[in-house]
Amino acid sequence: MTSKDILETDIPKILTEKPELAKDINAVIHFDVSGEGGGKWTLDLTKAEGWVSEGINGASKMTVYMSNDDFVKIREKKLNAQMAAMQGKLKFKPMDMGLAMKLGKLLG
């Protein structure tokens, strides 16, 4: 599993099953994932579909920074996202705790 799998396959599947998550978050979020298997993606939860695109597209409410390894561990529940943030492995800029918590529901 890689960040690409999570963002381009897992997240759209979750959003299709639970569209209320997109409505609840209602923001554009950029993902900047470092390391092998990483990359940059835009998650646009202001739309009804087609949420994920490769690259940094347009303005976002927040950018999430992490390594591919840590992202996969968080997704597989081998790393707690709150602990990762406290350890500096997961960073949000600008930090919006409310938005980060909502995003956790989607990624967790």
C-alpha positions, 0 to 999 in steps of 0.5 A: 500500500502507498499514499497513492493507493490511499488517496486515489482508491481508499478515500474515494471509496469511503466518500462514495459510501459515506458522502456525509464525510465530504459535506462535513469537511467541506474544504480543499486539502493538499497532501504533500507526502515525502519518500518513496511512494509519496507525491502531492495530491489535492483532496477537494471535499467541496465537490460532489464527486471527483474529490482527488487529483494528483498535484497541488491544484488551487488554494487549500484550507490546509496542507498535510505533510508526512512521509509515505511510510507514516501515512501507510502506518496511520491508515493501517492503524499501526501509528496513531495520528495524534501521536504522529502529530505530537512527534512531528511526523504529521504536520498541518499548515496552517494548523486547524484543529477542527479540520484536522479532527474531521479529516481524521474521521476520513483517514481513520 
